[in-house]
Amino acid sequence: MKTLKRLLVLFISIACFSGFAKETNVEINGVIKNGEGRTIYLQTFKNDKSVLIDSATIKKNGKFSFNLSVLEKNFFSLSISGKEKNEIALLILDNKDNTVINFNSNVQDFGTIYNVQGSHECDVIEDYVKIITNYQKKRNVETNKYQDPTSKLNKDSIKTIIDGIDNNFKSIRNKFIVKNQYTLAVIITASSLNPQQDFSLYKTIRDGLLKSAPESEYQIAFSKQVDQIEKQLEAQQKQQQEQQELKNLTAIGNSAPELNFNNPEGKLITLKSLRGKYVLIDFWASWCKPCRMENPNVVKLYNKYKDLGFTVFSVSLDNNVERWVNAIRQDNLSWPNHVSDLKQWRTEATKIYGFRGIPYTVLIDKEGKIIAKNLRGPSLEAKLKELFGS
C-alpha cells in the first residue's frame, strides 16, 4: 500500500505555477495539541521536491501562525519536527478568496486527523484524507491477520474481507471524484487509480480541471499524462486485437496458415506441399533446451507413424545454419522437412502463428486443417494413437 504522502503528493508535484497574477497575503493560524516547543514547517512543491517557505516554533498553548504571499492557487504542506517525513498535512492556498486559514490537529495524529477552516479546497483534501486513512487502517488490520504465520483463521475468508474493503474504498473514492471533479484538490485521488481499470475517472478529473483551472500548470501536466495513458491503452488494445486475430486464424478447425521457408541447402519447402499427410508443425531451435529434450519423443513417434501418413515440418528459430544443422544431426531428426528464415524471434513464423515460446506445435490433418495445438510428450503420443489406432 502506498504511503499517504505518496498518494497525496504524486500528482501535485508535477508542475509549478508561473505568471503575473496578483499576490494575496494569506494568514495561517493553528493549534497543535501537545506540540509545545516543536517546530512546524510550511512548504510548497516544485520539480517533485518539497521547498521550505517558513518555519515557526509551536507555543505553549499549541498555537502557531504563518503569513505568506500567494501568487496563484497552489499546494502547500505543514509538517512538524519529531514526526516521520511522510506525515504531512496538505493545503491548497488561493490568491482569490481564502485569506485566513485555521488549522487544528494534535501531535499524535498529525497528517491523518486534522481540521481546516477557511478554504473549500482544503475541505476537499481533508475529506479525502479521512477516507483514505480509514481505508488504510481497516485494510492493515486484515492484512496483518492474513500475514500472521501463527493465525488459525481461514485465509480465504480474510482475503474476501480485504477484497470487500478494497471494493468499498473504490466505490467511495469514485463518488468522491465525481462530486469534487471541479476542484484542484481532486487531483490527489489520481494516484490511487489504475490507468487500465479507471481510465474514465482519469478523464473525469481532466475534464473537471479543464473547466475549473484551464490555465493551471497542474491541469496542463495532468492532461498530458491522460493523453499518454490513452495512447498506451490504444496501443494495448490494438495489440490484443492483433493477438486475437492470430488466435482466430490458428483456431482448431481452421486451415493452417501457409509457411514457406528454405531448408539448410537453400531449397524452398512449403507447408502446403505436405497435403495428404498428418503433419506436426514443430517450432524449435538448437539453442532451446526444452526443445532438445522433447526431440527424442518426436523422433520416436515419427519413426512409429511415418509409414501411416505422418510427418514433421520443423521450423527452426535459429540464426546460425551450422548450429541448426548440427542439432538436426545430433538429435537424429531424420524427416526431410527442416526450414528456417534464420531470423530467430524475428521470424515470420511467430507473426503468422502468434506463439511466444518454444517448443510449440500445431498438428494438422491431411486437408491442412488444425486439429490440435501445443502437443508434446504423452499428449502428442496419445493424439497420434487416437488418429492411427495403434
C-alpha positions in Angstrom: 0.0 0.0 0.0 1.4 3.4 -1.0 2.1 5.8 1.9 -0.3 8.6 2.5 2.3 11.2 1.5 2.9 9.5 -1.8 -0.8 9.2 -2.6 -1.2 12.9 -1.9 2.0 14.3 -3.4 2.5 12.2 -6.5 0.2 14.3 -8.7 0.7 17.7 -7.1 4.4 17.7 -7.6 4.2 17.5 -11.4 4.2 21.2 -12.0 4.7 24.7 -10.5 2.9 27.9 -11.3 4.1 30.9 -13.2 2.5 34.2 -14.5 1.7 37.6 -13.4 -1.3 37.1 -11.1 -2.0 39.4 -8.2 -0.3 38.4 -4.9 -2.6 38.0 -1.9 -1.5 37.8 1.7 -2.7 34.6 3.4 -2.6 34.0 7.1 -2.5 30.5 8.6 -3.4 30.3 12.2 -3.4 27.0 14.0 -3.3 24.9 17.2 -1.3 21.6 17.5 -2.2 20.0 20.8 0.8 18.6 22.8 3.0 20.3 20.2 4.7 22.9 22.5 8.3 23.6 21.6 8.2 21.6 18.3 9.0 23.3 15.0 6.3 23.5 12.4 7.3 23.8 8.7 5.4 25.4 5.8 6.4 24.0 2.4 5.3 24.0 -1.2 6.2 21.7 -4.1 8.4 22.4 -7.1 10.0 19.9 -9.5 8.9 16.9 -7.5 10.5 18.2 -4.3 9.3 20.0 -1.1 10.5 23.6 -0.9 10.6 25.2 2.6 8.9 28.5 2.8 8.8 29.3 6.5 9.0 27.7 10.0 7.8 28.6 13.4 8.0 27.3 17.0 4.8 26.0 18.4 3.9 28.0 21.5 2.9 26.7 25.0 -0.8 26.7 24.1 -0.1 24.9 20.9 -0.6 27.9 18.7 1.4 28.9 15.7 0.9 31.2 12.7 2.3 31.9 9.3 1.9 34.9 6.9 2.8 34.5 3.3 2.1 35.9 -0.1 0.3 33.6 -2.6 0.6 34.4 -6.3 -1.8 31.7 -7.6 -3.8 28.7 -6.3 -1.2 26.2 -5.2 -0.4 23.2 -3.0 1.3 23.6 0.4 2.1 21.3 3.3 2.6 21.5 7.0 4.9 19.2 8.9 6.3 19.2 12.4 9.6 18.1 13.9 9.9 14.7 15.5 7.5 13.1 13.1 8.1 10.9 10.1 8.8 12.7 6.9 5.6 11.3 5.3 3.3 12.7 8.0 2.2 16.0 6.4 -1.0 18.0 6.2 -1.8 19.1 2.8 -3.3 22.5 2.0 -4.4 24.5 -1.1 -4.0 28.2 -0.7 -5.5 30.7 -3.2 -4.9 34.3 -4.1 -8.6 35.0 -4.5 -10.7 34.2 -1.5 -9.1 32.2 1.4 -7.0 34.9 3.1 -7.4 33.4 6.6 -6.9 29.6 7.2 -7.5 28.0 10.6 -5.8 24.6 11.1 -6.2 22.3 14.1 -4.6 18.9 14.9 -2.6 17.1 17.5 0.9 15.7 17.5 -0.2 12.0 17.7 -2.5 12.1 14.6 -0.9 14.9 12.7 -1.2 14.3 9.0 -4.2 12.0 9.2 -6.6 13.7 11.5 -6.9 17.4 11.3 -9.4 20.2 10.7 -9.1 23.1 8.3 -11.5 26.1 8.1 -11.5 28.9 5.6 -11.0 27.0 2.3 -13.3 24.8 0.3 -10.3 23.2 -1.5 -8.7 22.4 1.9 -12.1 20.9 3.0 -12.0 18.6 0.0 -8.4 17.5 0.9 -9.4 16.9 4.5 -12.4 14.8 3.4 -10.2 12.6 1.2 -7.6 12.2 3.9 -10.3 10.9 6.2 -11.5 8.4 3.5 -8.1 7.0 2.7 -6.9 6.9 6.3 -10.0 5.0 7.3 -9.4 2.6 4.4 -5.8 2.0 5.2 -6.5 1.3 8.9 -9.2 -1.3 8.1 -7.1 -2.9 5.4 -3.9 -3.1 7.5 -5.8 -4.9 10.3 -7.0 -7.6 7.9 -3.6 -7.8 6.1 -1.8 -8.4 9.4 -4.2 -11.2 10.1 -3.6 -12.7 6.7 0.2 -12.5 7.0 0.3 -13.8 10.6 2.0 -17.2 10.4 0.5 -18.2 13.8 -3.0 -17.4 12.9 -5.5 -20.2 12.5 -8.1 -18.0 10.7 -9.2 -19.0 7.2 -7.0 -17.1 4.8 -9.6 -17.3 2.0 -12.2 -15.7 4.3 -9.7 -12.9 5.2 -8.9 -12.4 1.5 -12.6 -12.0 0.9 -12.8 -9.3 3.6 -9.8 -7.5 2.2 -11.4 -7.6 -1.3 -14.6 -6.1 0.2 -12.6 -3.3 1.9 -10.9 -2.5 -1.4 -14.1 -2.5 -3.4 -15.8 -0.3 -0.8 -13.0 2.2 -0.9 -13.1 2.3 -4.7 -16.8 2.9 -4.6 -16.4 5.8 -2.1 -13.4 7.2 -4.0 -15.2 7.1 -7.3 -18.2 9.0 -6.0 -15.8 11.5 -4.3 -14.1 12.2 -7.6 -17.4 12.8 -9.4 -18.6 15.1 -6.6 -15.4 17.1 -6.5 -14.3 17.0 -10.1 -14.3 20.8 -10.4 -11.8 21.3 -7.7 -8.0 21.4 -7.9 -7.8 19.1 -4.8 -9.4 16.2 -6.7 -6.1 15.6 -8.4 -4.7 14.0 -5.2 -7.0 11.0 -5.8 -5.4 10.1 -9.1 -2.5 8.1 -7.7 -5.0 5.5 -6.3 -6.4 4.9 -9.8 -5.4 2.1 -12.1 -4.8 3.5 -15.7 -6.4 0.5 -17.3 -9.4 -0.1 -15.0 -10.1 3.6 -14.1 -9.3 5.5 -17.2 -12.8 7.0 -17.3 -12.1 8.6 -13.9 -8.8 10.0 -15.2 -10.8 11.7 -17.9 -13.3 12.9 -15.3 -10.6 14.6 -13.4 -9.0 16.0 -16.5 -12.3 17.4 -17.8 -13.1 18.9 -14.4 -9.7 20.6 -14.3 -10.1 21.9 -17.8 -13.3 23.8 -16.6 -12.1 24.8 -13.1 -8.5 25.6 -13.8 -7.9 25.8 -17.5 -4.7 27.8 -17.2 -3.2 25.8 -14.4 0.1 24.1 -15.0 -1.3 21.2 -12.9 -4.2 20.9 -15.4 -1.7 21.0 -18.4 0.6 18.4 -16.9 -2.3 16.1 -15.9 -3.9 16.4 -19.3 -0.6 15.4 -20.9 -0.5 12.3 -18.7 -4.0 11.4 -19.6 -3.1 11.7 -23.3 -0.1 9.4 -22.7 -2.3 6.8 -20.9 -4.9 6.9 -23.7 -2.2 6.3 -26.3 -0.8 3.4 -24.3 -4.3 1.9 -23.8 -5.0 2.2 -27.6 -1.7 0.5 -28.4 -2.5 -2.3 -25.9 -6.0 -2.7 -27.4 -4.5 -2.8 -30.9 -2.0 -5.5 -29.8 -4.7 -7.5 -28.1 -6.9 -7.3 -31.2 -4.0 -8.5 -33.3 -3.3 -11.3 -30.9 -7.0 -12.3 -31.0 -7.0 -12.2 -34.8 -3.9 -14.5 -34.8 -5.6 -16.8 -32.3 -8.7 -16.9 -34.6 -6.5 -17.6 -37.6 -5.0 -20.6 -35.9 -8.1 -21.8 -34.2 -8.9 -25.5 -34.2 -10.8 -26.4 -37.4 -9.3 -23.6 -39.5 -6.8 -24.2 -42.3 -3.2 -23.8 -41.1 -1.7 -20.6 -42.4 0.9 -21.2 -45.1 4.6 -21.4 -44.2 7.3 -21.4 -46.8 11.0 -21.2 -45.8 14.2 -22.6 -47.1 15.9 -25.8 -45.9 19.6 -25.8 -44.9 20.5 -26.3 -48.5 18.5 -23.3 -49.6 15.6 -25.2 -51.2 12.2 -23.8 -50.6 9.8 -26.1 -48.8 6.1 -25.2 -48.3 3.7 -26.5 -45.7 1.1 -26.9 -48.5 3.4 -29.4 -50.3 2.7 -31.9 -47.4 -1.0 -32.1 -48.0 -2.3 -35.7 -47.8 -0.4 -36.4 -44.6 -0.9 -35.6 -41.0 1.7 -33.0 -40.2 3.2 -31.9 -36.9 4.4 -28.3 -37.3 7.2 -28.2 -34.7 8.6 -24.8 -33.8 12.0 -25.3 -32.1 15.7 -24.1 -32.1 19.1 -25.6 -31.5 19.6 -23.3 -28.5 16.3 -24.2 -26.9 16.9 -26.8 -24.1 13.2 -27.9 -23.7 13.0 -28.4 -27.5 16.1 -30.6 -27.5 14.7 -32.6 -24.6 11.5 -33.1 -26.5 13.2 -34.1 -29.7 13.7 -37.8 -28.8 9.9 -38.2 -28.3 9.2 -36.6 -31.6 11.7 -38.9 -33.3 10.2 -42.0 -31.7 6.7 -41.0 -32.8 7.8 -40.1 -36.3 9.5 -43.5 -36.8 6.4 -45.2 -35.4 3.8 -43.4 -37.7 5.7 -42.2 -40.7 4.6 -45.2 -42.8 1.0 -44.5 -41.8 0.9 -41.0 -43.2 2.5 -38.9 -40.5 5.4 -36.4 -40.9 7.0 -33.5 -39.2 7.6 -30.0 -40.5 10.3 -28.5 -38.3 10.5 -24.7 -38.3 13.7 -23.6 -36.6 14.2 -20.2 -34.8 17.9 -20.4 -35.3 20.1 -17.7 -36.8 23.1 -19.9 -37.4 23.0 -22.5 -40.2 25.9 -24.6 -38.8 24.3 -24.9 -35.3 21.0 -25.6 -36.8 22.3 -28.4 -39.0 24.4 -29.9 -36.1 21.4 -30.1 -33.9 19.4 -31.9 -36.6 22.2 -34.4 -36.9 22.9 -34.8 -33.2 19.2 -35.4 -32.4 18.6 -37.7 -35.3 15.8 -35.6 -36.8 15.5 -37.8 -39.8 12.4 -36.3 -41.5 13.2 -34.2 -44.6 11.2 -31.1 -43.8 13.5 -28.7 -41.9 13.1 -25.0 -42.7 14.0 -21.6 -41.2 14.4 -18.0 -42.2 17.3 -17.7 -39.7 15.7 -14.7 -38.0 15.4 -16.2 -34.6 12.4 -14.5 -32.8 12.0 -12.1 -35.6 10.9 -14.9 -37.8 7.7 -14.5 -39.8 6.5 -17.7 -38.2 5.9 -16.0 -34.9 3.8 -13.3 -36.6 1.8 -15.9 -38.5 1.2 -18.4 -35.7 1.3 -16.0 -32.7 3.3 -18.1 -30.3 5.5 -16.6 -27.6 7.6 -19.6 -26.5 9.1 -22.8 -27.9 8.7 -25.7 -28.2 5.4 -25.1 -29.8 3.5 -27.5 -32.0 0.5 -27.4 -34.3 -1.0 -30.7 -35.6 -2.8 -30.6 -39.0 -4.8 -33.2 -40.8 -4.5 -34.4 -44.4 -6.5 -31.4 -45.7 -4.3 -28.9 -43.8 -6.8 -28.1 -41.1 -5.7 -27.6 -37.5 -6.8 -30.4 -35.2 -4.6 -29.8 -32.1 -2.0 -27.3 -30.7 0.9 -27.3 -28.3 1.0 -31.1 -28.0 4.2 -32.8 -26.8 5.3 -35.7 -24.7 2.4 -38.0 -23.6 -0.3 -35.7 -25.0 1.2 -35.9 -28.5 1.6 -39.6 -28.3 -2.0 -40.0 -27.2 -3.3 -37.9 -30.0 -1.4 -39.8 -32.7 -2.5 -43.1 -31.2 -6.1 -41.8 -31.4 -5.6 -40.9 -35.1 -3.7 -44.0 -36.2 -5.3 -46.5 -33.9 -2.1 -48.1 -32.6 
